[in-house]
Every structure is written in C-alpha cells, then in structure tokens.
C-alpha cells in the first residue's frame, strides 16, 4: 500500500467531525500503483469508472461493506463490539456488520489510497479463491435484522462468486447445444443477401441472450465519459476480464463449494512476485482446463457457429500470460 501525504489527515477530518460520531469506518478510494505492467494494468484500467459509481451509490445504503485496507477505524467503536472476529477470514465485512448491530456505520470517502493489483494470473486466481471463500463464509452467518440495502450488498458479493458455476455450463451449451457446419454459415450468408427478413430472424434468435448485457454496456457509455475512461479501454478490460474469469472458474467454484459446506478454509496471501508466465504453466496450474477445452473443442466440431462464441475459452491461453 502507498498512502499520499494528505491521506491520514483528510480521513481524520472526517472522523473528527461531530456529525460523523456514528461512523466507525472511513473507507478510501483504491487506485492501482503497479499499473505500468500489463496484467495489473488491464485489471485496473476501469478503476476510475468503478470509483465514480461507488462515490455516488455506496453511501446511499445504511452502511457500506468495508473491504480491503487503507481505511480508518474508530478504535473505541471497534473495541465496543469485541474487536475483529477471528472466526471470519473476511474480518472487514464481519466487523462492518457487527458495528452496524451496535448502530455504527461504515462510509466511503473521497480520499485516495494506492494498492497493488496481482502481477500475474496465478496471483489473481489465488486472490479470487480467497475472496470467494471468505465472502460466502461471512454472508452465510446468521446476522440479525440486516437492512435491505445491506442484504443486497451481501447478495451482490456472493453472486459474484456463485455465478461462476454457470460459466462451464454456458461453455458446454454453446458448444454442444446445437449443430452447424461451414456450409450452414455459407448458406446463411447467401440468404442474408436476398432474404433480409430471414437474416434478421436468425440474428435475433442467436444474439437475443446478448441483448441485456449489450444494453447495460450502452448505458455505461456516459459514465465512462464522465469518469475519463475511453470506450476502447473499457472493451479491452471487458474481454480481458472474461478471459481470466473463465480461466479461474474451476478454482473459484472449488473454493466456493468448500465454503458452502463449511470446510476448513485456508488463508493464502497474494503472491506479489513479478515474473513471466508460460502457456505450459497456465495449463498445469489448472488441471481441469485442458480436458474442458478439449470437450468444448469436440462440441465445436459439430457446431461451427459456436466458434464465434468460444473465443474467450481459447484465447485465455495467451492473454493470461
């Protein structure tokens, strides 16, 4: 972590304001300091947009879930609730909820602090595994009388990891859920030049599932402009995120499943080493990935059209380096 010279002083000004007596955690806005390198740079390329949204939404809730570090805690309030609960790996989320039950809040400030993003794909996967397990563990506890806005925050965090279980299902359905050949594509191309109604019908059926995400993408355009993020940068980040999500899906599913069945959870720190990653390492670190991609490839042999939807499952071998 790197704190700007005025960081602590500005947080203290918030804490010492009499109107903020009921606030126990003052969270900072994270910025990446190692973004000159490719992998962390791609991960953090839309951080300005995320911070722009958070500044306008997070404090609308009764309390905002505190995650990460570089935050200022009111010691007296933390001691009043018994300190950090060591039964939780996500002690920051647990502390936020404990404080809320004692009528203390957590807020997001406009104070900037700098942190490092993972340097490579293996470090990223390890972090995602830890976050998945600890988030599900904290959300699975029986918290008393949580406000709807806080419950919704927990739901979003948990769904971020449980939703990963849908990724392999989606990949298999895209490959094996239909049949098509290059001849079909050529026929479609020929018909589309003469039968525009037919072409529109086929396109709508194929791309209907993409309507909602494309609509959400369009709605983010003015936000990108306001946050100073180029649309091209956002698209590259989106595609990169898609890649790393598919690469890490089995590891995240495993960590989430262990947490769901209340198995013992390991705390693996993020690897900060800077090094080059080879394709051989990428495959060997995820033993289920190669057979899975092979199964998808077999399906695509009888569903050529699915190749257009399968690019992320194969480009991960190169973009994760």
Secondary structure, DSSP 8 states (H G I E B T S, - for coil): -EE-TTHHHHHHHHHHSGGGTTEEEEEEEEEES-TTSHHHHHHTTTHHHHHHHHHHHGGGSSS----SSS-EE-HHHHHHTTS--TT-S-HHHHHHHHHHHTT-EEEEEEEEEEE---SSHHHHHHHHHHHHHHHHHHHTS--SS--HHHHHHHHHHHHHHHTTHHHHHHHHHHHHS--B-HHHHHHHHHHHHH-HHHHHHHHHHHHGGGHHHHHHHHHTHHHHHHHT--HHHHHHHHHHHHHHHHHHHHHHHHHHHHHHTT----------------HHHHHHHSHHHHHHHHHHHHHHHTBGGGGGT-HHHHHHHHHT-
